Amino acid sequence: MAQAGKGRLNYRCPSCFLRDIDMDMFYDRDRDEYYCLRCQYRGKEADVLAKNELARFRYGAMHRRFTFEEED
């Protein structure tokens, strides 16, 4: 088995990320795909990016401040 190596960028595993686990994926040059050591997820770069975009909706309002006005 080839030595596991990080890809060009550190992509988060979309399957683990939906469960609030911050796990980096590794890149397999022979198969040209990314894989997760924790949950056995594997996919091409475009698939990983698309699924990470779906997971981002959970944190879309992370930097917004919500205030509630009290009625008099």
PDB file of N, CA, C and O in Angstrom:
ATOM      1  N   MET A   1       0.851  -1.179   0.000  1.00  0.00           N
ATOM      2  CA  MET A   1       0.000   0.000   0.000  1.00  0.00           C
ATOM      3  C   MET A   1       0.892   1.236   0.000  1.00  0.00           C
ATOM      4  O   MET A   1       1.919   1.277   0.678  1.00  0.00           O
ATOM      5  N   ALA A   2       0.493   2.221  -0.755  1.00  0.00           N
ATOM      6  CA  ALA A   2       1.273   3.441  -0.862  1.00  0.00           C
ATOM      7  C   ALA A   2       1.217   4.227   0.442  1.00  0.00           C
ATOM      8  O   ALA A   2       0.265   4.125   1.216  1.00  0.00           O
ATOM      9  N   GLN A   3       2.241   4.996   0.655  1.00  0.00           N
ATOM     10  CA  GLN A   3       2.291   5.850   1.839  1.00  0.00           C
ATOM     11  C   GLN A   3       1.214   6.921   1.744  1.00  0.00           C
ATOM     12  O   GLN A   3       1.087   7.580   0.712  1.00  0.00           O
ATOM     13  N   ALA A   4       0.449   7.100   2.792  1.00  0.00           N
ATOM     14  CA  ALA A   4      -0.603   8.125   2.815  1.00  0.00           C
ATOM     15  C   ALA A   4       0.044   9.504   2.848  1.00  0.00           C
ATOM     16  O   ALA A   4       0.992   9.734   3.598  1.00  0.00           O
ATOM     17  N   GLY A   5      -0.465  10.406   2.043  1.00  0.00           N
ATOM     18  CA  GLY A   5       0.081  11.751   2.008  1.00  0.00           C
ATOM     19  C   GLY A   5      -1.017  12.779   1.911  1.00  0.00           C
ATOM     20  O   GLY A   5      -2.085  12.517   1.359  1.00  0.00           O
ATOM     21  N   LYS A   6      -0.751  13.939   2.444  1.00  0.00           N
ATOM     22  CA  LYS A   6      -1.724  15.026   2.356  1.00  0.00           C
ATOM     23  C   LYS A   6      -1.788  15.508   0.912  1.00  0.00           C
ATOM     24  O   LYS A   6      -0.805  15.419   0.176  1.00  0.00           O
ATOM     25  N   GLY A   7      -2.927  16.009   0.519  1.00  0.00           N
ATOM     26  CA  GLY A   7      -3.106  16.533  -0.823  1.00  0.00           C
ATOM     27  C   GLY A   7      -2.559  17.940  -0.928  1.00  0.00           C
ATOM     28  O   GLY A   7      -1.834  18.411  -0.052  1.00  0.00           O
ATOM     29  N   ARG A   8      -2.916  18.599  -2.009  1.00  0.00           N
ATOM     30  CA  ARG A   8      -2.453  19.974  -2.205  1.00  0.00           C
ATOM     31  C   ARG A   8      -3.034  20.891  -1.138  1.00  0.00           C
ATOM     32  O   ARG A   8      -2.349  21.780  -0.632  1.00  0.00           O
ATOM     33  N   LEU A   9      -4.290  20.673  -0.802  1.00  0.00           N
ATOM     34  CA  LEU A   9      -4.954  21.433   0.252  1.00  0.00           C
ATOM     35  C   LEU A   9      -5.471  20.464   1.305  1.00  0.00           C
ATOM     36  O   LEU A   9      -5.668  19.282   1.022  1.00  0.00           O
ATOM     37  N   ASN A  10      -5.687  20.952   2.498  1.00  0.00           N
ATOM     38  CA  ASN A  10      -6.263  20.110   3.534  1.00  0.00           C
ATOM     39  C   ASN A  10      -7.781  20.149   3.416  1.00  0.00           C
ATOM     40  O   ASN A  10      -8.422  21.100   3.864  1.00  0.00           O
ATOM     41  N   TYR A  11      -8.348  19.116   2.814  1.00  0.00           N
ATOM     42  CA  TYR A  11      -9.795  19.020   2.709  1.00  0.00           C
ATOM     43  C   TYR A  11     -10.337  18.288   3.930  1.00  0.00           C
ATOM     44  O   TYR A  11      -9.721  17.346   4.430  1.00  0.00           O
ATOM     45  N   ARG A  12     -11.490  18.732   4.399  1.00  0.00           N
ATOM     46  CA  ARG A  12     -12.159  18.064   5.500  1.00  0.00           C
ATOM     47  C   ARG A  12     -13.026  16.933   4.947  1.00  0.00           C
ATOM     48  O   ARG A  12     -13.601  17.060   3.866  1.00  0.00           O
ATOM     49  N   CYS A  13     -13.115  15.854   5.674  1.00  0.00           N
ATOM     50  CA  CYS A  13     -13.975  14.749   5.270  1.00  0.00           C
ATOM     51  C   CYS A  13     -15.425  15.187   5.438  1.00  0.00           C
ATOM     52  O   CYS A  13     -15.818  15.550   6.546  1.00  0.00           O
ATOM     53  N   PRO A  14     -16.240  15.166   4.377  1.00  0.00           N
ATOM     54  CA  PRO A  14     -17.623  15.633   4.499  1.00  0.00           C
ATOM     55  C   PRO A  14     -18.468  14.750   5.403  1.00  0.00           C
ATOM     56  O   PRO A  14     -19.359  15.249   6.090  1.00  0.00           O
ATOM     57  N   SER A  15     -18.211  13.468   5.415  1.00  0.00           N
ATOM     58  CA  SER A  15     -18.982  12.556   6.261  1.00  0.00           C
ATOM     59  C   SER A  15     -18.699  12.815   7.738  1.00  0.00           C
ATOM     60  O   SER A  15     -19.625  12.878   8.546  1.00  0.00           O
ATOM     61  N   CYS A  16     -17.446  12.961   8.087  1.00  0.00           N
ATOM     62  CA  CYS A  16     -17.078  13.251   9.478  1.00  0.00           C
ATOM     63  C   CYS A  16     -17.498  14.666   9.876  1.00  0.00           C
ATOM     64  O   CYS A  16     -17.931  14.893  11.005  1.00  0.00           O
ATOM     65  N   PHE A  17     -17.368  15.612   8.950  1.00  0.00           N
ATOM     66  CA  PHE A  17     -17.687  17.005   9.246  1.00  0.00           C
ATOM     67  C   PHE A  17     -19.172  17.181   9.584  1.00  0.00           C
ATOM     68  O   PHE A  17     -19.517  18.022  10.415  1.00  0.00           O
ATOM     69  N   LEU A  18     -20.050  16.403   8.955  1.00  0.00           N
ATOM     70  CA  LEU A  18     -21.475  16.472   9.286  1.00  0.00           C
ATOM     71  C   LEU A  18     -21.754  15.953  10.692  1.00  0.00           C
ATOM     72  O   LEU A  18     -22.786  16.274  11.282  1.00  0.00           O
ATOM     73  N   ARG A  19     -20.850  15.163  11.221  1.00  0.00           N
ATOM     74  CA  ARG A  19     -20.982  14.660  12.592  1.00  0.00           C
ATOM     75  C   ARG A  19     -20.123  15.458  13.565  1.00  0.00           C
ATOM     76  O   ARG A  19     -19.826  14.990  14.665  1.00  0.00           O
ATOM     77  N   ASP A  20     -19.721  16.666  13.162  1.00  0.00           N
ATOM     78  CA  ASP A  20     -18.911  17.574  13.986  1.00  0.00           C
ATOM     79  C   ASP A  20     -17.558  16.995  14.362  1.00  0.00           C
ATOM     80  O   ASP A  20     -17.051  17.240  15.457  1.00  0.00           O
ATOM     81  N   ILE A  21     -16.975  16.227  13.453  1.00  0.00           N
ATOM     82  CA  ILE A  21     -15.624  15.707  13.637  1.00  0.00           C
ATOM     83  C   ILE A  21     -14.753  16.350  12.566  1.00  0.00           C
ATOM     84  O   ILE A  21     -15.042  16.246  11.374  1.00  0.00           O
ATOM     85  N   ASP A  22     -13.708  17.002  12.990  1.00  0.00           N
ATOM     86  CA  ASP A  22     -12.825  17.720  12.068  1.00  0.00           C
ATOM     87  C   ASP A  22     -11.683  16.799  11.659  1.00  0.00           C
ATOM     88  O   ASP A  22     -10.645  16.756  12.319  1.00  0.00           O
ATOM     89  N   MET A  23     -11.878  16.068  10.573  1.00  0.00           N
ATOM     90  CA  MET A  23     -10.897  15.076  10.123  1.00  0.00           C
ATOM     91  C   MET A  23     -10.378  15.464   8.736  1.00  0.00           C
ATOM     92  O   MET A  23     -11.160  15.660   7.806  1.00  0.00           O
ATOM     93  N   ASP A  24      -9.072  15.570   8.609  1.00  0.00           N
ATOM     94  CA  ASP A  24      -8.466  15.859   7.306  1.00  0.00           C
ATOM     95  C   ASP A  24      -8.466  14.605   6.446  1.00  0.00           C
ATOM     96  O   ASP A  24      -8.413  13.483   6.951  1.00  0.00           O
ATOM     97  N   MET A  25      -8.526  14.818   5.141  1.00  0.00           N
ATOM     98  CA  MET A  25      -8.491  13.698   4.209  1.00  0.00           C
ATOM     99  C   MET A  25      -7.089  13.544   3.642  1.00  0.00           C
ATOM    100  O   MET A  25      -6.303  14.492   3.639  1.00  0.00           O
ATOM    101  N   PHE A  26      -6.783  12.362   3.170  1.00  0.00           N
ATOM    102  CA  PHE A  26      -5.503  12.066   2.539  1.00  0.00           C
ATOM    103  C   PHE A  26      -5.728  11.848   1.055  1.00  0.00           C
ATOM    104  O   PHE A  26      -6.836  11.536   0.618  1.00  0.00           O
ATOM    105  N   TYR A  27      -4.664  12.018   0.291  1.00  0.00           N
ATOM    106  CA  TYR A  27      -4.749  11.927  -1.161  1.00  0.00           C
ATOM    107  C   TYR A  27      -4.005  10.692  -1.649  1.00  0.00           C
ATOM    108  O   TYR A  27      -2.864  10.452  -1.252  1.00  0.00           O
ATOM    109  N   ASP A  28      -4.648   9.911  -2.507  1.00  0.00           N
ATOM    110  CA  ASP A  28      -4.035   8.734  -3.124  1.00  0.00           C
ATOM    111  C   ASP A  28      -3.717   9.081  -4.578  1.00  0.00           C
ATOM    112  O   ASP A  28      -4.625   9.221  -5.398  1.00  0.00           O
ATOM    113  N   ARG A  29      -2.438   9.217  -4.894  1.00  0.00           N
ATOM    114  CA  ARG A  29      -2.036   9.610  -6.249  1.00  0.00           C
ATOM    115  C   ARG A  29      -2.352   8.531  -7.282  1.00  0.00           C
ATOM    116  O   ARG A  29      -2.686   8.842  -8.425  1.00  0.00           O
ATOM    117  N   ASP A  30      -2.247   7.266  -6.881  1.00  0.00           N
ATOM    118  CA  ASP A  30      -2.499   6.175  -7.827  1.00  0.00           C
ATOM    119  C   ASP A  30      -3.944   6.159  -8.303  1.00  0.00           C
ATOM    120  O   ASP A  30      -4.208   5.906  -9.478  1.00  0.00           O
ATOM    121  N   ARG A  31      -4.864   6.422  -7.416  1.00  0.00           N
ATOM    122  CA  ARG A  31      -6.291   6.412  -7.770  1.00  0.00           C
ATOM    123  C   ARG A  31      -6.841   7.800  -8.057  1.00  0.00           C
ATOM    124  O   ARG A  31      -7.978   7.933  -8.510  1.00  0.00           O
ATOM    125  N   ASP A  32      -6.050   8.834  -7.800  1.00  0.00           N
ATOM    126  CA  ASP A  32      -6.467  10.224  -7.992  1.00  0.00           C
ATOM    127  C   ASP A  32      -7.750  10.522  -7.221  1.00  0.00           C
ATOM    128  O   ASP A  32      -8.719  11.041  -7.776  1.00  0.00           O
ATOM    129  N   GLU A  33      -7.737  10.180  -5.920  1.00  0.00           N
ATOM    130  CA  GLU A  33      -8.899  10.445  -5.084  1.00  0.00           C
ATOM    131  C   GLU A  33      -8.462  10.691  -3.643  1.00  0.00           C
ATOM    132  O   GLU A  33      -7.355  10.333  -3.240  1.00  0.00           O
ATOM    133  N   TYR A  34      -9.348  11.302  -2.890  1.00  0.00           N
ATOM    134  CA  TYR A  34      -9.121  11.583  -1.481  1.00  0.00           C
ATOM    135  C   TYR A  34      -9.842  10.541  -0.648  1.00  0.00           C
ATOM    136  O   TYR A  34     -10.872  10.009  -1.061  1.00  0.00           O
ATOM    137  N   TYR A  35      -9.296  10.250   0.534  1.00  0.00           N
ATOM    138  CA  TYR A  35      -9.940   9.272   1.408  1.00  0.00           C
ATOM    139  C   TYR A  35      -9.746   9.668   2.867  1.00  0.00           C
ATOM    140  O   TYR A  35      -8.824  10.403   3.220  1.00  0.00           O
ATOM    141  N   CYS A  36     -10.645   9.158   3.699  1.00  0.00           N
ATOM    142  CA  CYS A  36     -10.629   9.434   5.136  1.00  0.00           C
ATOM    143  C   CYS A  36     -10.211   8.162   5.868  1.00  0.00           C
ATOM    144  O   CYS A  36     -10.712   7.076   5.576  1.00  0.00           O
ATOM    145  N   LEU A  37      -9.306   8.300   6.802  1.00  0.00           N
ATOM    146  CA  LEU A  37      -8.855   7.146   7.575  1.00  0.00           C
ATOM    147  C   LEU A  37      -9.856   6.747   8.654  1.00  0.00           C
ATOM    148  O   LEU A  37      -9.836   5.610   9.126  1.00  0.00           O
ATOM    149  N   ARG A  38     -10.721   7.661   9.043  1.00  0.00           N
ATOM    150  CA  ARG A  38     -11.636   7.388  10.145  1.00  0.00           C
ATOM    151  C   ARG A  38     -12.919   6.696   9.704  1.00  0.00           C
ATOM    152  O   ARG A  38     -13.368   5.750  10.351  1.00  0.00           O
ATOM    153  N   CYS A  39     -13.512   7.162   8.606  1.00  0.00           N
ATOM    154  CA  CYS A  39     -14.841   6.653   8.241  1.00  0.00           C
ATOM    155  C   CYS A  39     -14.871   5.918   6.907  1.00  0.00           C
ATOM    156  O   CYS A  39     -15.945   5.500   6.474  1.00  0.00           O
ATOM    157  N   GLN A  40     -13.755   5.749   6.256  1.00  0.00           N
ATOM    158  CA  GLN A  40     -13.659   5.036   4.980  1.00  0.00           C
ATOM    159  C   GLN A  40     -14.320   5.754   3.816  1.00  0.00           C
ATOM    160  O   GLN A  40     -14.592   5.128   2.792  1.00  0.00           O
ATOM    161  N   TYR A  41     -14.591   7.058   3.940  1.00  0.00           N
ATOM    162  CA  TYR A  41     -15.125   7.830   2.821  1.00  0.00           C
ATOM    163  C   TYR A  41     -14.019   8.043   1.805  1.00  0.00           C
ATOM    164  O   TYR A  41     -12.875   8.299   2.180  1.00  0.00           O
ATOM    165  N   ARG A  42     -14.346   7.941   0.519  1.00  0.00           N
ATOM    166  CA  ARG A  42     -13.386   8.255  -0.538  1.00  0.00           C
ATOM    167  C   ARG A  42     -14.123   8.880  -1.701  1.00  0.00           C
ATOM    168  O   ARG A  42     -15.281   8.554  -1.962  1.00  0.00           O
ATOM    169  N   GLY A  43     -13.442   9.787  -2.404  1.00  0.00           N
ATOM    170  CA  GLY A  43     -14.056  10.437  -3.542  1.00  0.00           C
ATOM    171  C   GLY A  43     -13.081  11.343  -4.274  1.00  0.00           C
ATOM    172  O   GLY A  43     -12.010  11.676  -3.768  1.00  0.00           O
ATOM    173  N   LYS A  44     -13.472  11.725  -5.457  1.00  0.00           N
ATOM    174  CA  LYS A  44     -12.677  12.645  -6.266  1.00  0.00           C
ATOM    175  C   LYS A  44     -12.730  14.040  -5.644  1.00  0.00           C
ATOM    176  O   LYS A  44     -13.561  14.312  -4.778  1.00  0.00           O
ATOM    177  N   GLU A  45     -11.839  14.914  -6.094  1.00  0.00           N
ATOM    178  CA  GLU A  45     -11.749  16.264  -5.531  1.00  0.00           C
ATOM    179  C   GLU A  45     -13.058  17.030  -5.720  1.00  0.00           C
ATOM    180  O   GLU A  45     -13.500  17.724  -4.804  1.00  0.00           O
ATOM    181  N   ALA A  46     -13.682  16.916  -6.890  1.00  0.00           N
ATOM    182  CA  ALA A  46     -14.931  17.637  -7.150  1.00  0.00           C
ATOM    183  C   ALA A  46     -16.048  17.142  -6.232  1.00  0.00           C
ATOM    184  O   ALA A  46     -16.864  17.938  -5.767  1.00  0.00           O
ATOM    185  N   ASP A  47     -16.088  15.843  -5.969  1.00  0.00           N
ATOM    186  CA  ASP A  47     -17.109  15.273  -5.084  1.00  0.00           C
ATOM    187  C   ASP A  47     -16.921  15.756  -3.647  1.00  0.00           C
ATOM    188  O   ASP A  47     -17.891  16.082  -2.963  1.00  0.00           O
ATOM    189  N   VAL A  48     -15.677  15.800  -3.198  1.00  0.00           N
ATOM    190  CA  VAL A  48     -15.380  16.264  -1.843  1.00  0.00           C
ATOM    191  C   VAL A  48     -15.767  17.731  -1.688  1.00  0.00           C
ATOM    192  O   VAL A  48     -16.373  18.111  -0.687  1.00  0.00           O
ATOM    193  N   LEU A  49     -15.418  18.558  -2.679  1.00  0.00           N
ATOM    194  CA  LEU A  49     -15.753  19.978  -2.606  1.00  0.00           C
ATOM    195  C   LEU A  49     -17.257  20.204  -2.625  1.00  0.00           C
ATOM    196  O   LEU A  49     -17.757  21.058  -1.893  1.00  0.00           O
ATOM    197  N   ALA A  50     -17.990  19.457  -3.444  1.00  0.00           N
ATOM    198  CA  ALA A  50     -19.442  19.610  -3.515  1.00  0.00           C
ATOM    199  C   ALA A  50     -20.098  19.226  -2.194  1.00  0.00           C
ATOM    200  O   ALA A  50     -21.007  19.915  -1.730  1.00  0.00           O
ATOM    201  N   LYS A  51     -19.652  18.149  -1.594  1.00  0.00           N
ATOM    202  CA  LYS A  51     -20.242  17.718  -0.316  1.00  0.00           C
ATOM    203  C   LYS A  51     -19.835  18.624   0.828  1.00  0.00           C
ATOM    204  O   LYS A  51     -20.597  18.778   1.784  1.00  0.00           O
ATOM    205  N   ASN A  52     -18.666  19.225   0.762  1.00  0.00           N
ATOM    206  CA  ASN A  52     -18.284  20.195   1.791  1.00  0.00           C
ATOM    207  C   ASN A  52     -19.125  21.463   1.677  1.00  0.00           C
ATOM    208  O   ASN A  52     -19.417  22.097   2.691  1.00  0.00           O
ATOM    209  N   GLU A  53     -19.516  21.839   0.473  1.00  0.00           N
ATOM    210  CA  GLU A  53     -20.405  22.997   0.311  1.00  0.00           C
ATOM    211  C   GLU A  53     -21.768  22.717   0.932  1.00  0.00           C
ATOM    212  O   GLU A  53     -22.377  23.623   1.502  1.00  0.00           O
ATOM    213  N   LEU A  54     -22.257  21.495   0.837  1.00  0.00           N
ATOM    214  CA  LEU A  54     -23.525  21.140   1.472  1.00  0.00           C
ATOM    215  C   LEU A  54     -23.429  21.224   2.988  1.00  0.00           C
ATOM    216  O   LEU A  54     -24.400  21.582   3.655  1.00  0.00           O
ATOM    217  N   ALA A  55     -22.277  20.900   3.526  1.00  0.00           N
ATOM    218  CA  ALA A  55     -22.104  20.934   4.982  1.00  0.00           C
ATOM    219  C   ALA A  55     -21.953  22.352   5.507  1.00  0.00           C
ATOM    220  O   ALA A  55     -22.184  22.588   6.693  1.00  0.00           O
ATOM    221  N   ARG A  56     -21.575  23.296   4.667  1.00  0.00           N
ATOM    222  CA  ARG A  56     -21.343  24.674   5.122  1.00  0.00           C
ATOM    223  C   ARG A  56     -22.612  25.402   5.546  1.00  0.00           C
ATOM    224  O   ARG A  56     -22.535  26.401   6.261  1.00  0.00           O
ATOM    225  N   PHE A  57     -23.769  24.928   5.123  1.00  0.00           N
ATOM    226  CA  PHE A  57     -25.002  25.617   5.496  1.00  0.00           C
ATOM    227  C   PHE A  57     -25.206  25.590   7.011  1.00  0.00           C
ATOM    228  O   PHE A  57     -25.901  26.452   7.549  1.00  0.00           O
ATOM    229  N   ARG A  58     -24.625  24.639   7.695  1.00  0.00           N
ATOM    230  CA  ARG A  58     -24.765  24.570   9.153  1.00  0.00           C
ATOM    231  C   ARG A  58     -24.087  25.748   9.839  1.00  0.00           C
ATOM    232  O   ARG A  58     -24.523  26.189  10.902  1.00  0.00           O
ATOM    233  N   TYR A  59     -23.028  26.254   9.232  1.00  0.00           N
ATOM    234  CA  TYR A  59     -22.249  27.316   9.843  1.00  0.00           C
ATOM    235  C   TYR A  59     -22.350  28.622   9.073  1.00  0.00           C
ATOM    236  O   TYR A  59     -21.476  29.480   9.196  1.00  0.00           O
ATOM    237  N   GLY A  60     -23.394  28.785   8.289  1.00  0.00           N
ATOM    238  CA  GLY A  60     -23.559  29.980   7.474  1.00  0.00           C
ATOM    239  C   GLY A  60     -23.725  31.248   8.284  1.00  0.00           C
ATOM    240  O   GLY A  60     -23.289  32.315   7.852  1.00  0.00           O
ATOM    241  N   ALA A  61     -24.342  31.156   9.445  1.00  0.00           N
ATOM    242  CA  ALA A  61     -24.591  32.339  10.275  1.00  0.00           C
ATOM    243  C   ALA A  61     -23.658  32.383  11.482  1.00  0.00           C
ATOM    244  O   ALA A  61     -23.982  33.005  12.494  1.00  0.00           O
ATOM    245  N   MET A  62     -22.525  31.740  11.381  1.00  0.00           N
ATOM    246  CA  MET A  62     -21.626  31.645  12.522  1.00  0.00           C
ATOM    247  C   MET A  62     -21.105  33.011  12.955  1.00  0.00           C
ATOM    248  O   MET A  62     -20.911  33.238  14.150  1.00  0.00           O
ATOM    249  N   HIS A  63     -20.876  33.912  12.030  1.00  0.00           N
ATOM    250  CA  HIS A  63     -20.297  35.215  12.372  1.00  0.00           C
ATOM    251  C   HIS A  63     -21.346  36.321  12.463  1.00  0.00           C
ATOM    252  O   HIS A  63     -20.996  37.498  12.547  1.00  0.00           O
ATOM    253  N   ARG A  64     -22.619  35.959  12.447  1.00  0.00           N
ATOM    254  CA  ARG A  64     -23.679  36.960  12.605  1.00  0.00           C
ATOM    255  C   ARG A  64     -24.110  37.028  14.057  1.00  0.00           C
ATOM    256  O   ARG A  64     -24.090  36.026  14.773  1.00  0.00           O
ATOM    257  N   ARG A  65     -24.493  38.199  14.477  1.00  0.00           N
ATOM    258  CA  ARG A  65     -24.977  38.375  15.840  1.00  0.00           C
ATOM    259  C   ARG A  65     -26.484  38.555  15.794  1.00  0.00           C
ATOM    260  O   ARG A  65     -26.992  39.417  15.076  1.00  0.00           O
ATOM    261  N   PHE A  66     -27.186  37.756  16.549  1.00  0.00           N
ATOM    262  CA  PHE A  66     -28.633  37.828  16.618  1.00  0.00           C
ATOM    263  C   PHE A  66     -29.028  38.502  17.915  1.00  0.00           C
ATOM    264  O   PHE A  66     -28.599  38.093  18.995  1.00  0.00           O
ATOM    265  N   THR A  67     -29.846  39.535  17.807  1.00  0.00           N
ATOM    266  CA  THR A  67     -30.340  40.221  19.000  1.00  0.00           C
ATOM    267  C   THR A  67     -31.860  40.209  18.956  1.00  0.00           C
ATOM    268  O   THR A  67     -32.470  40.271  17.889  1.00  0.00           O
ATOM    269  N   PHE A  68     -32.445  40.130  20.118  1.00  0.00           N
ATOM    270  CA  PHE A  68     -33.879  40.137  20.250  1.00  0.00           C
ATOM    271  C   PHE A  68     -34.303  41.379  21.003  1.00  0.00           C
ATOM    272  O   PHE A  68     -33.814  41.652  22.099  1.00  0.00           O
ATOM    273  N   GLU A  69     -35.212  42.128  20.412  1.00  0.00           N
ATOM    274  CA  GLU A  69     -35.678  43.350  21.061  1.00  0.00           C
ATOM    275  C   GLU A  69     -36.843  43.010  21.966  1.00  0.00           C
ATOM    276  O   GLU A  69     -37.762  42.283  21.587  1.00  0.00           O
ATOM    277  N   GLU A  70     -36.784  43.551  23.170  1.00  0.00           N
ATOM    278  CA  GLU A  70     -37.866  43.303  24.113  1.00  0.00           C
ATOM    279  C   GLU A  70     -38.990  44.300  23.860  1.00  0.00           C
ATOM    280  O   GLU A  70     -38.745  45.463  23.538  1.00  0.00           O
ATOM    281  N   GLU A  71     -40.219  43.831  24.008  1.00  0.00           N
ATOM    282  CA  GLU A  71     -41.370  44.723  23.836  1.00  0.00           C
ATOM    283  C   GLU A  71     -41.618  45.472  25.131  1.00  0.00           C
ATOM    284  O   GLU A  71     -41.471  44.914  26.218  1.00  0.00           O
ATOM    285  N   ASP A  72     -41.996  46.739  25.014  1.00  0.00           N
ATOM    286  CA  ASP A  72     -42.271  47.564  26.212  1.00  0.00           C
ATOM    287  C   ASP A  72     -43.634  47.311  26.763  1.00  0.00           C
ATOM    288  O   ASP A  72     -44.019  47.919  27.761  1.00  0.00           O
TER     289      ASP A  72
END
